[in-house]
Amino acid sequence: MAYYYSPFRKKYTGKKADTGCPFCNKVNMAKQSIKYSNGALAENKNYRWIVNIFPKFEGHTLVVPKRHVAELGTESPDEIKDREEIFHLASQTLKKTYPGAGIEVFIQTGGASEASIEHLHWHVVPSQPNDPIRGFDKLGQFFTIEEDKPKIIVFPVPIKKAKQTLQRALSKTLGRK
C-alpha cells in the first residue's frame, strides 16, 4: 500500500478554503462519533471519542475536546479528568476489539508539528503484535509536508477496519450503555 502527500485532507482541514474547525462541526462529529450499541455516544461532558476519517493505521481513533482547545495547558482540571475517562474507555474497548493489542496515544500540537487540525486531539490506536512500525514513527510515515515531493512509504499491514466498519466493531464491543 503506497501513501503520498494527501491533498484531499485540505478539504477536511480547511487549509485551502476556510471551512472552519472540523472538530467543532456538529455534522462532522455526528458522522465520526463512536456509539454504544443502543446509539448513545461514547462521550462525556467535555470529550468525545471518534474514528479518524482519514485513518493511517488499523483501529485509528481520536479523543477530541468538545470545546475548541488549540493549546496544551489550557484545559481545566475537569476537562483533564474527563479526557482520562475517555482514554480509559477507548483503551479498554480497543484492547477487546483487537485481542493481544497494547495502546498507543499520540498528540501533535503547534505549527511545526504538522498537526492537520488546530484543535487538540489525541490519536488512540491499538498496537498489535504484528505491527512493524511503532510509536511516533507511525505518524511520520504517511505524509510529506511538500506537495511537489511525494513520499512513498509501504506499510505492510493493510487496514481491515476503518470508518463505518470500525465504528460498528467498536459499537459491538461497547455494547449497551
Number of C-alpha atoms within 10 A of each C-alpha: 10 10 16 15 17 14 11 9 15 15 12 19 18 15 14 11 10 10 13 12 15 16 23 16 12 11 10 15 18 12 14 21 23 29 23 19 17 12 12 13 17 19 22 15 12 18 23 24 27 28 24 20 17 14 14 20 22 19 27 22 31 25 25 24 26 20 15 13 16 16 12 11 8 10 17 10 9 11 18 16 14 19 24 14 15 21 21 12 15 25 20 16 18 25 18 14 19 17 11 11 18 15 16 16 17 14 16 19 18 14 10 7 9 14 14 15 21 19 23 22 23 20 18 24 23 25 23 19 10 9 15 11 15 11 12 13 9 15 16 10 17 19 18 17 11 9 12 8 10 14 16 15 13 11 18 12 13 11 14 10 17 21 20 15 12 20 22 17 19 24 22 16 17 22 12 12 11
